[in-house]
Amino acid sequence: MTDHVHILLTLLKQDSAGNLMKRLSQRYVQYINRTYKRSGTLWEGRFRSCVVQQQKYLFFCQRYIEMNPVCAGMVTHPE
């Protein structure tokens, strides 16, 4: 996607996703600020997450992530 990402994770620790997103966003913002000689924040808001507990919902999430670029008209096939 051009303006957002979807990440489906399997966590080993409860706060793993929050720590991952914190480190990832810090490093990405530093990179963008250095590259484009700017300062300040980059993101509009905090990341959103939800717990996937049922296998049926896991499959729905996987399918949604794979098909999202197709539904948005960015590609014709998910591969």
mmCIF file of the N, C-alpha and C atoms, coordinates in Angstrom:
data_MODEL
# 
_entry.id   MODEL 
# 
loop_
_atom_site.group_PDB 
_atom_site.id 
_atom_site.type_symbol 
_atom_site.label_atom_id 
_atom_site.label_alt_id 
_atom_site.label_comp_id 
_atom_site.label_asym_id 
_atom_site.label_entity_id 
_atom_site.label_seq_id 
_atom_site.pdbx_PDB_ins_code 
_atom_site.Cartn_x 
_atom_site.Cartn_y 
_atom_site.Cartn_z 
_atom_site.occupancy 
_atom_site.B_iso_or_equiv 
_atom_site.pdbx_formal_charge 
_atom_site.auth_seq_id 
_atom_site.auth_comp_id 
_atom_site.auth_asym_id 
_atom_site.auth_atom_id 
_atom_site.pdbx_PDB_model_num 
ATOM 1   N N  . MET A 1 1  ? 0.847   -1.167  0.000   1.00 0.00 ? 1  MET A N  1 
ATOM 2   C CA . MET A 1 1  ? 0.000   0.000   0.000   1.00 0.00 ? 1  MET A CA 1 
ATOM 3   C C  . MET A 1 1  ? 0.897   1.237   0.000   1.00 0.00 ? 1  MET A C  1 
ATOM 4   N N  . THR A 1 2  ? 0.398   2.317   -0.520  1.00 0.00 ? 2  THR A N  1 
ATOM 5   C CA . THR A 1 2  ? 1.225   3.523   -0.633  1.00 0.00 ? 2  THR A CA 1 
ATOM 6   C C  . THR A 1 2  ? 1.208   4.391   0.621   1.00 0.00 ? 2  THR A C  1 
ATOM 7   N N  . ASP A 1 3  ? 0.199   4.246   1.472   1.00 0.00 ? 3  ASP A N  1 
ATOM 8   C CA . ASP A 1 3  ? 0.114   5.147   2.620   1.00 0.00 ? 3  ASP A CA 1 
ATOM 9   C C  . ASP A 1 3  ? -0.014  4.437   3.966   1.00 0.00 ? 3  ASP A C  1 
ATOM 10  N N  . HIS A 1 4  ? 0.086   3.105   3.969   1.00 0.00 ? 4  HIS A N  1 
ATOM 11  C CA . HIS A 1 4  ? 0.031   2.364   5.229   1.00 0.00 ? 4  HIS A CA 1 
ATOM 12  C C  . HIS A 1 4  ? 0.543   0.949   5.024   1.00 0.00 ? 4  HIS A C  1 
ATOM 13  N N  . VAL A 1 5  ? 0.789   0.262   6.120   1.00 0.00 ? 5  VAL A N  1 
ATOM 14  C CA . VAL A 1 5  ? 1.232   -1.124  6.045   1.00 0.00 ? 5  VAL A CA 1 
ATOM 15  C C  . VAL A 1 5  ? 0.366   -1.986  6.946   1.00 0.00 ? 5  VAL A C  1 
ATOM 16  N N  . HIS A 1 6  ? 0.308   -3.261  6.632   1.00 0.00 ? 6  HIS A N  1 
ATOM 17  C CA . HIS A 1 6  ? -0.350  -4.257  7.474   1.00 0.00 ? 6  HIS A CA 1 
ATOM 18  C C  . HIS A 1 6  ? 0.721   -5.233  7.921   1.00 0.00 ? 6  HIS A C  1 
ATOM 19  N N  . ILE A 1 7  ? 0.759   -5.534  9.196   1.00 0.00 ? 7  ILE A N  1 
ATOM 20  C CA . ILE A 1 7  ? 1.732   -6.476  9.735   1.00 0.00 ? 7  ILE A CA 1 
ATOM 21  C C  . ILE A 1 7  ? 0.977   -7.508  10.556  1.00 0.00 ? 7  ILE A C  1 
ATOM 22  N N  . LEU A 1 8  ? 1.217   -8.769  10.273  1.00 0.00 ? 8  LEU A N  1 
ATOM 23  C CA . LEU A 1 8  ? 0.613   -9.858  11.032  1.00 0.00 ? 8  LEU A CA 1 
ATOM 24  C C  . LEU A 1 8  ? 1.746   -10.577 11.740  1.00 0.00 ? 8  LEU A C  1 
ATOM 25  N N  . LEU A 1 9  ? 1.755   -10.515 13.074  1.00 0.00 ? 9  LEU A N  1 
ATOM 26  C CA . LEU A 1 9  ? 2.861   -11.035 13.877  1.00 0.00 ? 9  LEU A CA 1 
ATOM 27  C C  . LEU A 1 9  ? 2.425   -12.164 14.780  1.00 0.00 ? 9  LEU A C  1 
ATOM 28  N N  . THR A 1 10 ? 3.359   -13.054 15.069  1.00 0.00 ? 10 THR A N  1 
ATOM 29  C CA . THR A 1 10 ? 3.195   -14.031 16.133  1.00 0.00 ? 10 THR A CA 1 
ATOM 30  C C  . THR A 1 10 ? 4.119   -13.586 17.261  1.00 0.00 ? 10 THR A C  1 
ATOM 31  N N  . LEU A 1 11 ? 3.555   -13.295 18.411  1.00 0.00 ? 11 LEU A N  1 
ATOM 32  C CA . LEU A 1 11 ? 4.316   -12.721 19.513  1.00 0.00 ? 11 LEU A CA 1 
ATOM 33  C C  . LEU A 1 11 ? 4.809   -13.791 20.476  1.00 0.00 ? 11 LEU A C  1 
ATOM 34  N N  . LEU A 1 12 ? 6.034   -13.614 20.944  1.00 0.00 ? 12 LEU A N  1 
ATOM 35  C CA . LEU A 1 12 ? 6.578   -14.489 21.964  1.00 0.00 ? 12 LEU A CA 1 
ATOM 36  C C  . LEU A 1 12 ? 6.385   -13.890 23.357  1.00 0.00 ? 12 LEU A C  1 
ATOM 37  N N  . LYS A 1 13 ? 6.304   -12.569 23.411  1.00 0.00 ? 13 LYS A N  1 
ATOM 38  C CA . LYS A 1 13 ? 6.075   -11.862 24.678  1.00 0.00 ? 13 LYS A CA 1 
ATOM 39  C C  . LYS A 1 13 ? 4.930   -10.881 24.485  1.00 0.00 ? 13 LYS A C  1 
ATOM 40  N N  . GLN A 1 14 ? 4.247   -10.549 25.557  1.00 0.00 ? 14 GLN A N  1 
ATOM 41  C CA . GLN A 1 14 ? 3.050   -9.718  25.458  1.00 0.00 ? 14 GLN A CA 1 
ATOM 42  C C  . GLN A 1 14 ? 3.323   -8.331  24.883  1.00 0.00 ? 14 GLN A C  1 
ATOM 43  N N  . ASP A 1 15 ? 4.423   -7.701  25.248  1.00 0.00 ? 15 ASP A N  1 
ATOM 44  C CA . ASP A 1 15 ? 4.682   -6.331  24.780  1.00 0.00 ? 15 ASP A CA 1 
ATOM 45  C C  . ASP A 1 15 ? 5.573   -6.284  23.540  1.00 0.00 ? 15 ASP A C  1 
ATOM 46  N N  . SER A 1 16 ? 5.770   -7.399  22.866  1.00 0.00 ? 16 SER A N  1 
ATOM 47  C CA . SER A 1 16 ? 6.655   -7.462  21.705  1.00 0.00 ? 16 SER A CA 1 
ATOM 48  C C  . SER A 1 16 ? 6.217   -6.539  20.566  1.00 0.00 ? 16 SER A C  1 
ATOM 49  N N  . ALA A 1 17 ? 4.939   -6.504  20.260  1.00 0.00 ? 17 ALA A N  1 
ATOM 50  C CA . ALA A 1 17 ? 4.455   -5.682  19.141  1.00 0.00 ? 17 ALA A CA 1 
ATOM 51  C C  . ALA A 1 17 ? 4.687   -4.205  19.412  1.00 0.00 ? 17 ALA A C  1 
ATOM 52  N N  . GLY A 1 18 ? 4.391   -3.764  20.613  1.00 0.00 ? 18 GLY A N  1 
ATOM 53  C CA . GLY A 1 18 ? 4.608   -2.357  20.961  1.00 0.00 ? 18 GLY A CA 1 
ATOM 54  C C  . GLY A 1 18 ? 6.067   -1.965  20.879  1.00 0.00 ? 18 GLY A C  1 
ATOM 55  N N  . ASN A 1 19 ? 6.944   -2.835  21.386  1.00 0.00 ? 19 ASN A N  1 
ATOM 56  C CA . ASN A 1 19 ? 8.379   -2.551  21.329  1.00 0.00 ? 19 ASN A CA 1 
ATOM 57  C C  . ASN A 1 19 ? 8.890   -2.551  19.893  1.00 0.00 ? 19 ASN A C  1 
ATOM 58  N N  . LEU A 1 20 ? 8.420   -3.500  19.088  1.00 0.00 ? 20 LEU A N  1 
ATOM 59  C CA . LEU A 1 20 ? 8.813   -3.549  17.680  1.00 0.00 ? 20 LEU A CA 1 
ATOM 60  C C  . LEU A 1 20 ? 8.393   -2.269  16.964  1.00 0.00 ? 20 LEU A C  1 
ATOM 61  N N  . MET A 1 21 ? 7.148   -1.870  17.129  1.00 0.00 ? 21 MET A N  1 
ATOM 62  C CA . MET A 1 21 ? 6.654   -0.675  16.439  1.00 0.00 ? 21 MET A CA 1 
ATOM 63  C C  . MET A 1 21 ? 7.375   0.575   16.915  1.00 0.00 ? 21 MET A C  1 
ATOM 64  N N  . LYS A 1 22 ? 7.695   0.647   18.189  1.00 0.00 ? 22 LYS A N  1 
ATOM 65  C CA . LYS A 1 22 ? 8.427   1.803   18.728  1.00 0.00 ? 22 LYS A CA 1 
ATOM 66  C C  . LYS A 1 22 ? 9.804   1.914   18.078  1.00 0.00 ? 22 LYS A C  1 
ATOM 67  N N  . ARG A 1 23 ? 10.540  0.802   18.066  1.00 0.00 ? 23 ARG A N  1 
ATOM 68  C CA . ARG A 1 23 ? 11.892  0.832   17.483  1.00 0.00 ? 23 ARG A CA 1 
ATOM 69  C C  . ARG A 1 23 ? 11.847  1.063   15.982  1.00 0.00 ? 23 ARG A C  1 
ATOM 70  N N  . LEU A 1 24 ? 10.921  0.410   15.315  1.00 0.00 ? 24 LEU A N  1 
ATOM 71  C CA . LEU A 1 24 ? 10.792  0.568   13.869  1.00 0.00 ? 24 LEU A CA 1 
ATOM 72  C C  . LEU A 1 24 ? 10.466  2.010   13.499  1.00 0.00 ? 24 LEU A C  1 
ATOM 73  N N  . SER A 1 25 ? 9.508   2.606   14.181  1.00 0.00 ? 25 SER A N  1 
ATOM 74  C CA . SER A 1 25 ? 9.122   3.978   13.852  1.00 0.00 ? 25 SER A CA 1 
ATOM 75  C C  . SER A 1 25 ? 10.224  4.976   14.201  1.00 0.00 ? 25 SER A C  1 
ATOM 76  N N  . GLN A 1 26 ? 10.928  4.760   15.302  1.00 0.00 ? 26 GLN A N  1 
ATOM 77  C CA . GLN A 1 26 ? 12.031  5.662   15.655  1.00 0.00 ? 26 GLN A CA 1 
ATOM 78  C C  . GLN A 1 26 ? 13.115  5.646   14.581  1.00 0.00 ? 26 GLN A C  1 
ATOM 79  N N  . ARG A 1 27 ? 13.491  4.453   14.156  1.00 0.00 ? 27 ARG A N  1 
ATOM 80  C CA . ARG A 1 27 ? 14.560  4.349   13.151  1.00 0.00 ? 27 ARG A CA 1 
ATOM 81  C C  . ARG A 1 27 ? 14.114  4.890   11.796  1.00 0.00 ? 27 ARG A C  1 
ATOM 82  N N  . TYR A 1 28 ? 12.859  4.636   11.422  1.00 0.00 ? 28 TYR A N  1 
ATOM 83  C CA . TYR A 1 28 ? 12.364  5.120   10.130  1.00 0.00 ? 28 TYR A CA 1 
ATOM 84  C C  . TYR A 1 28 ? 12.276  6.638   10.118  1.00 0.00 ? 28 TYR A C  1 
ATOM 85  N N  . VAL A 1 29 ? 11.778  7.221   11.191  1.00 0.00 ? 29 VAL A N  1 
ATOM 86  C CA . VAL A 1 29 ? 11.674  8.686   11.264  1.00 0.00 ? 29 VAL A CA 1 
ATOM 87  C C  . VAL A 1 29 ? 13.065  9.306   11.242  1.00 0.00 ? 29 VAL A C  1 
ATOM 88  N N  . GLN A 1 30 ? 14.027  8.707   11.936  1.00 0.00 ? 30 GLN A N  1 
ATOM 89  C CA . GLN A 1 30 ? 15.394  9.216   11.895  1.00 0.00 ? 30 GLN A CA 1 
ATOM 90  C C  . GLN A 1 30 ? 15.948  9.175   10.474  1.00 0.00 ? 30 GLN A C  1 
ATOM 91  N N  . TYR A 1 31 ? 15.707  8.080   9.780   1.00 0.00 ? 31 TYR A N  1 
ATOM 92  C CA . TYR A 1 31 ? 16.155  7.940   8.393   1.00 0.00 ? 31 TYR A CA 1 
ATOM 93  C C  . TYR A 1 31 ? 15.536  9.014   7.500   1.00 0.00 ? 31 TYR A C  1 
ATOM 94  N N  . ILE A 1 32 ? 14.222  9.190   7.586   1.00 0.00 ? 32 ILE A N  1 
ATOM 95  C CA . ILE A 1 32 ? 13.533  10.192  6.760   1.00 0.00 ? 32 ILE A CA 1 
ATOM 96  C C  . ILE A 1 32 ? 14.032  11.594  7.095   1.00 0.00 ? 32 ILE A C  1 
ATOM 97  N N  . ASN A 1 33 ? 14.170  11.902  8.378   1.00 0.00 ? 33 ASN A N  1 
ATOM 98  C CA . ASN A 1 33 ? 14.629  13.229  8.778   1.00 0.00 ? 33 ASN A CA 1 
ATOM 99  C C  . ASN A 1 33 ? 16.042  13.498  8.276   1.00 0.00 ? 33 ASN A C  1 
ATOM 100 N N  . ARG A 1 34 ? 16.930  12.505  8.352   1.00 0.00 ? 34 ARG A N  1 
ATOM 101 C CA . ARG A 1 34 ? 18.296  12.681  7.841   1.00 0.00 ? 34 ARG A CA 1 
ATOM 102 C C  . ARG A 1 34 ? 18.298  12.820  6.328   1.00 0.00 ? 34 ARG A C  1 
ATOM 103 N N  . THR A 1 35 ? 17.546  11.962  5.660   1.00 0.00 ? 35 THR A N  1 
ATOM 104 C CA . THR A 1 35 ? 17.540  11.951  4.197   1.00 0.00 ? 35 THR A CA 1 
ATOM 105 C C  . THR A 1 35 ? 16.987  13.248  3.612   1.00 0.00 ? 35 THR A C  1 
ATOM 106 N N  . TYR A 1 36 ? 15.915  13.747  4.204   1.00 0.00 ? 36 TYR A N  1 
ATOM 107 C CA . TYR A 1 36 ? 15.252  14.942  3.654   1.00 0.00 ? 36 TYR A CA 1 
ATOM 108 C C  . TYR A 1 36 ? 15.540  16.208  4.454   1.00 0.00 ? 36 TYR A C  1 
ATOM 109 N N  . LYS A 1 37 ? 16.563  16.131  5.327   1.00 0.00 ? 37 LYS A N  1 
ATOM 110 C CA . LYS A 1 37 ? 17.010  17.291  6.111   1.00 0.00 ? 37 LYS A CA 1 
ATOM 111 C C  . LYS A 1 37 ? 15.834  17.988  6.791   1.00 0.00 ? 37 LYS A C  1 
ATOM 112 N N  . ARG A 1 38 ? 15.079  17.220  7.529   1.00 0.00 ? 38 ARG A N  1 
ATOM 113 C CA . ARG A 1 38 ? 13.924  17.749  8.251   1.00 0.00 ? 38 ARG A CA 1 
ATOM 114 C C  . ARG A 1 38 ? 14.013  17.314  9.694   1.00 0.00 ? 38 ARG A C  1 
ATOM 115 N N  . SER A 1 39 ? 13.089  17.790  10.504  1.00 0.00 ? 39 SER A N  1 
ATOM 116 C CA . SER A 1 39 ? 13.040  17.373  11.903  1.00 0.00 ? 39 SER A CA 1 
ATOM 117 C C  . SER A 1 39 ? 11.584  17.229  12.324  1.00 0.00 ? 39 SER A C  1 
ATOM 118 N N  . GLY A 1 40 ? 11.395  16.560  13.443  1.00 0.00 ? 40 GLY A N  1 
ATOM 119 C CA . GLY A 1 40 ? 10.049  16.421  13.975  1.00 0.00 ? 40 GLY A CA 1 
ATOM 120 C C  . GLY A 1 40 ? 9.451   15.056  13.719  1.00 0.00 ? 40 GLY A C  1 
ATOM 121 N N  . THR A 1 41 ? 8.169   14.960  14.008  1.00 0.00 ? 41 THR A N  1 
ATOM 122 C CA . THR A 1 41 ? 7.473   13.691  13.891  1.00 0.00 ? 41 THR A CA 1 
ATOM 123 C C  . THR A 1 41 ? 7.050   13.434  12.448  1.00 0.00 ? 41 THR A C  1 
ATOM 124 N N  . LEU A 1 42 ? 6.709   12.205  12.166  1.00 0.00 ? 42 LEU A N  1 
ATOM 125 C CA . LEU A 1 42 ? 6.334   11.821  10.810  1.00 0.00 ? 42 LEU A CA 1 
ATOM 126 C C  . LEU A 1 42 ? 4.940   11.229  10.746  1.00 0.00 ? 42 LEU A C  1 
ATOM 127 N N  . TRP A 1 43 ? 4.529   10.556  11.801  1.00 0.00 ? 43 TRP A N  1 
ATOM 128 C CA . TRP A 1 43 ? 3.280   9.805   11.802  1.00 0.00 ? 43 TRP A CA 1 
ATOM 129 C C  . TRP A 1 43 ? 2.106   10.664  12.243  1.00 0.00 ? 43 TRP A C  1 
ATOM 130 N N  . GLU A 1 44 ? 0.933   10.355  11.711  1.00 0.00 ? 44 GLU A N  1 
ATOM 131 C CA . GLU A 1 44 ? -0.294  11.034  12.115  1.00 0.00 ? 44 GLU A CA 1 
ATOM 132 C C  . GLU A 1 44 ? -0.760  10.577  13.483  1.00 0.00 ? 44 GLU A C  1 
ATOM 133 N N  . GLY A 1 45 ? -0.621  9.314   13.778  1.00 0.00 ? 45 GLY A N  1 
ATOM 134 C CA . GLY A 1 45 ? -1.129  8.804   15.038  1.00 0.00 ? 45 GLY A CA 1 
ATOM 135 C C  . GLY A 1 45 ? -0.474  7.499   15.427  1.00 0.00 ? 45 GLY A C  1 
ATOM 136 N N  . ARG A 1 46 ? -0.915  6.968   16.506  1.00 0.00 ? 46 ARG A N  1 
ATOM 137 C CA . ARG A 1 46 ? -0.388  5.729   17.060  1.00 0.00 ? 46 ARG A CA 1 
ATOM 138 C C  . ARG A 1 46 ? -0.847  4.534   16.228  1.00 0.00 ? 46 ARG A C  1 
ATOM 139 N N  . PHE A 1 47 ? -0.061  3.492   16.235  1.00 0.00 ? 47 PHE A N  1 
ATOM 140 C CA . PHE A 1 47 ? -0.469  2.293   15.507  1.00 0.00 ? 47 PHE A CA 1 
ATOM 141 C C  . PHE A 1 47 ? -1.636  1.620   16.224  1.00 0.00 ? 47 PHE A C  1 
ATOM 142 N N  . ARG A 1 48 ? -2.419  0.894   15.464  1.00 0.00 ? 48 ARG A N  1 
ATOM 143 C CA . ARG A 1 48 ? -3.549  0.164   16.032  1.00 0.00 ? 48 ARG A CA 1 
ATOM 144 C C  . ARG A 1 48 ? -3.266  -1.328  15.919  1.00 0.00 ? 48 ARG A C  1 
ATOM 145 N N  . SER A 1 49 ? -3.720  -2.057  16.907  1.00 0.00 ? 49 SER A N  1 
ATOM 146 C CA . SER A 1 49 ? -3.509  -3.498  16.874  1.00 0.00 ? 49 SER A CA 1 
ATOM 147 C C  . SER A 1 49 ? -4.691  -4.219  17.485  1.00 0.00 ? 49 SER A C  1 
ATOM 148 N N  . CYS A 1 50 ? -4.806  -5.491  17.152  1.00 0.00 ? 50 CYS A N  1 
ATOM 149 C CA . CYS A 1 50 ? -5.816  -6.335  17.768  1.00 0.00 ? 50 CYS A CA 1 
ATOM 150 C C  . CYS A 1 50 ? -5.267  -7.751  17.856  1.00 0.00 ? 50 CYS A C  1 
ATOM 151 N N  . VAL A 1 51 ? -5.763  -8.501  18.805  1.00 0.00 ? 51 VAL A N  1 
ATOM 152 C CA . VAL A 1 51 ? -5.326  -9.873  19.020  1.00 0.00 ? 51 VAL A CA 1 
ATOM 153 C C  . VAL A 1 51 ? -6.184  -10.803 18.164  1.00 0.00 ? 51 VAL A C  1 
ATOM 154 N N  . VAL A 1 52 ? -5.529  -11.686 17.444  1.00 0.00 ? 52 VAL A N  1 
ATOM 155 C CA . VAL A 1 52 ? -6.219  -12.683 16.629  1.00 0.00 ? 52 VAL A CA 1 
ATOM 156 C C  . VAL A 1 52 ? -6.166  -13.999 17.407  1.00 0.00 ? 52 VAL A C  1 
ATOM 157 N N  . GLN A 1 53 ? -7.312  -14.464 17.877  1.00 0.00 ? 53 GLN A N  1 
ATOM 158 C CA . GLN A 1 53 ? -7.333  -15.675 18.693  1.00 0.00 ? 53 GLN A CA 1 
ATOM 159 C C  . GLN A 1 53 ? -7.920  -16.878 17.958  1.00 0.00 ? 53 GLN A C  1 
ATOM 160 N N  . GLN A 1 54 ? -8.818  -16.641 17.049  1.00 0.00 ? 54 GLN A N  1 
ATOM 161 C CA . GLN A 1 54 ? -9.463  -17.754 16.344  1.00 0.00 ? 54 GLN A CA 1 
ATOM 162 C C  . GLN A 1 54 ? -8.786  -17.983 14.996  1.00 0.00 ? 54 GLN A C  1 
ATOM 163 N N  . GLN A 1 55 ? -8.614  -19.238 14.637  1.00 0.00 ? 55 GLN A N  1 
ATOM 164 C CA . GLN A 1 55 ? -7.948  -19.582 13.385  1.00 0.00 ? 55 GLN A CA 1 
ATOM 165 C C  . GLN A 1 55 ? -8.712  -19.027 12.179  1.00 0.00 ? 55 GLN A C  1 
ATOM 166 N N  . LYS A 1 56 ? -10.033 -19.035 12.254  1.00 0.00 ? 56 LYS A N  1 
ATOM 167 C CA . LYS A 1 56 ? -10.854 -18.507 11.160  1.00 0.00 ? 56 LYS A CA 1 
ATOM 168 C C  . LYS A 1 56 ? -10.564 -17.026 10.925  1.00 0.00 ? 56 LYS A C  1 
ATOM 169 N N  . TYR A 1 57 ? -10.419 -16.265 12.002  1.00 0.00 ? 57 TYR A N  1 
ATOM 170 C CA . TYR A 1 57 ? -10.115 -14.834 11.873  1.00 0.00 ? 57 TYR A CA 1 
ATOM 171 C C  . TYR A 1 57 ? -8.681  -14.634 11.378  1.00 0.00 ? 57 TYR A C  1 
ATOM 172 N N  . LEU A 1 58 ? -7.754  -15.503 11.784  1.00 0.00 ? 58 LEU A N  1 
ATOM 173 C CA . LEU A 1 58 ? -6.378  -15.440 11.295  1.00 0.00 ? 58 LEU A CA 1 
ATOM 174 C C  . LEU A 1 58 ? -6.363  -15.583 9.777   1.00 0.00 ? 58 LEU A C  1 
ATOM 175 N N  . PHE A 1 59 ? -7.098  -16.563 9.256   1.00 0.00 ? 59 PHE A N  1 
ATOM 176 C CA . PHE A 1 59 ? -7.169  -16.759 7.814   1.00 0.00 ? 59 PHE A CA 1 
ATOM 177 C C  . PHE A 1 59 ? -7.806  -15.557 7.118   1.00 0.00 ? 59 PHE A C  1 
ATOM 178 N N  . PHE A 1 60 ? -8.816  -14.957 7.737   1.00 0.00 ? 60 PHE A N  1 
ATOM 179 C CA . PHE A 1 60 ? -9.442  -13.753 7.188   1.00 0.00 ? 60 PHE A CA 1 
ATOM 180 C C  . PHE A 1 60 ? -8.414  -12.626 7.104   1.00 0.00 ? 60 PHE A C  1 
ATOM 181 N N  . CYS A 1 61 ? -7.629  -12.437 8.170   1.00 0.00 ? 61 CYS A N  1 
ATOM 182 C CA . CYS A 1 61 ? -6.614  -11.372 8.190   1.00 0.00 ? 61 CYS A CA 1 
ATOM 183 C C  . CYS A 1 61 ? -5.544  -11.606 7.131   1.00 0.00 ? 61 CYS A C  1 
ATOM 184 N N  . GLN A 1 62 ? -5.093  -12.848 7.005   1.00 0.00 ? 62 GLN A N  1 
ATOM 185 C CA . GLN A 1 62 ? -4.097  -13.169 5.982   1.00 0.00 ? 62 GLN A CA 1 
ATOM 186 C C  . GLN A 1 62 ? -4.623  -12.878 4.582   1.00 0.00 ? 62 GLN A C  1 
ATOM 187 N N  . ARG A 1 63 ? -5.845  -13.291 4.324   1.00 0.00 ? 63 ARG A N  1 
ATOM 188 C CA . ARG A 1 63 ? -6.454  -13.054 3.012   1.00 0.00 ? 63 ARG A CA 1 
ATOM 189 C C  . ARG A 1 63 ? -6.630  -11.555 2.749   1.00 0.00 ? 63 ARG A C  1 
ATOM 190 N N  . TYR A 1 64 ? -7.065  -10.819 3.779   1.00 0.00 ? 64 TYR A N  1 
ATOM 191 C CA . TYR A 1 64 ? -7.249  -9.371  3.637   1.00 0.00 ? 64 TYR A CA 1 
ATOM 192 C C  . TYR A 1 64 ? -5.929  -8.688  3.279   1.00 0.00 ? 64 TYR A C  1 
ATOM 193 N N  . ILE A 1 65 ? -4.862  -9.045  3.981   1.00 0.00 ? 65 ILE A N  1 
ATOM 194 C CA . ILE A 1 65 ? -3.558  -8.427  3.723   1.00 0.00 ? 65 ILE A CA 1 
ATOM 195 C C  . ILE A 1 65 ? -3.078  -8.748  2.315   1.00 0.00 ? 65 ILE A C  1 
ATOM 196 N N  . GLU A 1 66 ? -3.227  -9.997  1.898   1.00 0.00 ? 66 GLU A N  1 
ATOM 197 C CA . GLU A 1 66 ? -2.781  -10.402 0.563   1.00 0.00 ? 66 GLU A CA 1 
ATOM 198 C C  . GLU A 1 66 ? -3.606  -9.757  -0.543  1.00 0.00 ? 66 GLU A C  1 
ATOM 199 N N  . MET A 1 67 ? -4.907  -9.610  -0.329  1.00 0.00 ? 67 MET A N  1 
ATOM 200 C CA . MET A 1 67 ? -5.793  -9.100  -1.381  1.00 0.00 ? 67 MET A CA 1 
ATOM 201 C C  . MET A 1 67 ? -5.961  -7.581  -1.363  1.00 0.00 ? 67 MET A C  1 
ATOM 202 N N  . ASN A 1 68 ? -5.473  -6.909  -0.345  1.00 0.00 ? 68 ASN A N  1 
ATOM 203 C CA . ASN A 1 68 ? -5.671  -5.466  -0.223  1.00 0.00 ? 68 ASN A CA 1 
ATOM 204 C C  . ASN A 1 68 ? -5.147  -4.685  -1.431  1.00 0.00 ? 68 ASN A C  1 
ATOM 205 N N  . PRO A 1 69 ? -3.935  -4.951  -1.926  1.00 0.00 ? 69 PRO A N  1 
ATOM 206 C CA . PRO A 1 69 ? -3.475  -4.230  -3.126  1.00 0.00 ? 69 PRO A CA 1 
ATOM 207 C C  . PRO A 1 69 ? -4.313  -4.539  -4.367  1.00 0.00 ? 69 PRO A C  1 
ATOM 208 N N  . VAL A 1 70 ? -4.849  -5.753  -4.453  1.00 0.00 ? 70 VAL A N  1 
ATOM 209 C CA . VAL A 1 70 ? -5.711  -6.114  -5.589  1.00 0.00 ? 70 VAL A CA 1 
ATOM 210 C C  . VAL A 1 70 ? -7.010  -5.311  -5.521  1.00 0.00 ? 70 VAL A C  1 
ATOM 211 N N  . CYS A 1 71 ? -7.621  -5.275  -4.337  1.00 0.00 ? 71 CYS A N  1 
ATOM 212 C CA . CYS A 1 71 ? -8.879  -4.536  -4.162  1.00 0.00 ? 71 CYS A CA 1 
ATOM 213 C C  . CYS A 1 71 ? -8.690  -3.035  -4.365  1.00 0.00 ? 71 CYS A C  1 
ATOM 214 N N  . ALA A 1 72 ? -7.487  -2.538  -4.054  1.00 0.00 ? 72 ALA A N  1 
ATOM 215 C CA . ALA A 1 72 ? -7.205  -1.112  -4.234  1.00 0.00 ? 72 ALA A CA 1 
ATOM 216 C C  . ALA A 1 72 ? -6.855  -0.775  -5.678  1.00 0.00 ? 72 ALA A C  1 
ATOM 217 N N  . GLY A 1 73 ? -6.756  -1.787  -6.543  1.00 0.00 ? 73 GLY A N  1 
ATOM 218 C CA . GLY A 1 73 ? -6.461  -1.549  -7.960  1.00 0.00 ? 73 GLY A CA 1 
ATOM 219 C C  . GLY A 1 73 ? -4.991  -1.289  -8.241  1.00 0.00 ? 73 GLY A C  1 
ATOM 220 N N  . MET A 1 74 ? -4.115  -1.629  -7.281  1.00 0.00 ? 74 MET A N  1 
ATOM 221 C CA . MET A 1 74 ? -2.695  -1.387  -7.482  1.00 0.00 ? 74 MET A CA 1 
ATOM 222 C C  . MET A 1 74 ? -2.034  -2.496  -8.305  1.00 0.00 ? 74 MET A C  1 
ATOM 223 N N  . VAL A 1 75 ? -2.546  -3.714  -8.190  1.00 0.00 ? 75 VAL A N  1 
ATOM 224 C CA . VAL A 1 75 ? -2.044  -4.859  -8.931  1.00 0.00 ? 75 VAL A CA 1 
ATOM 225 C C  . VAL A 1 75 ? -3.237  -5.696  -9.389  1.00 0.00 ? 75 VAL A C  1 
ATOM 226 N N  . THR A 1 76 ? -2.993  -6.602  -10.342 1.00 0.00 ? 76 THR A N  1 
ATOM 227 C CA . THR A 1 76 ? -4.088  -7.451  -10.820 1.00 0.00 ? 76 THR A CA 1 
ATOM 228 C C  . THR A 1 76 ? -4.135  -8.800  -10.123 1.00 0.00 ? 76 THR A C  1 
ATOM 229 N N  . HIS A 1 77 ? -2.977  -9.232  -9.594  1.00 0.00 ? 77 HIS A N  1 
ATOM 230 C CA . HIS A 1 77 ? -2.877  -10.518 -8.907  1.00 0.00 ? 77 HIS A CA 1 
ATOM 231 C C  . HIS A 1 77 ? -2.105  -10.319 -7.598  1.00 0.00 ? 77 HIS A C  1 
ATOM 232 N N  . PRO A 1 78 ? -2.428  -11.076 -6.576  1.00 0.00 ? 78 PRO A N  1 
ATOM 233 C CA . PRO A 1 78 ? -1.778  -10.879 -5.280  1.00 0.00 ? 78 PRO A CA 1 
ATOM 234 C C  . PRO A 1 78 ? -0.303  -11.264 -5.230  1.00 0.00 ? 78 PRO A C  1 
ATOM 235 N N  . GLU A 1 79 ? 0.169   -12.099 -6.159  1.00 0.00 ? 79 GLU A N  1 
ATOM 236 C CA . GLU A 1 79 ? 1.571   -12.489 -6.084  1.00 0.00 ? 79 GLU A CA 1 
ATOM 237 C C  . GLU A 1 79 ? 2.482   -11.325 -6.393  1.00 0.00 ? 79 GLU A C  1 
# 
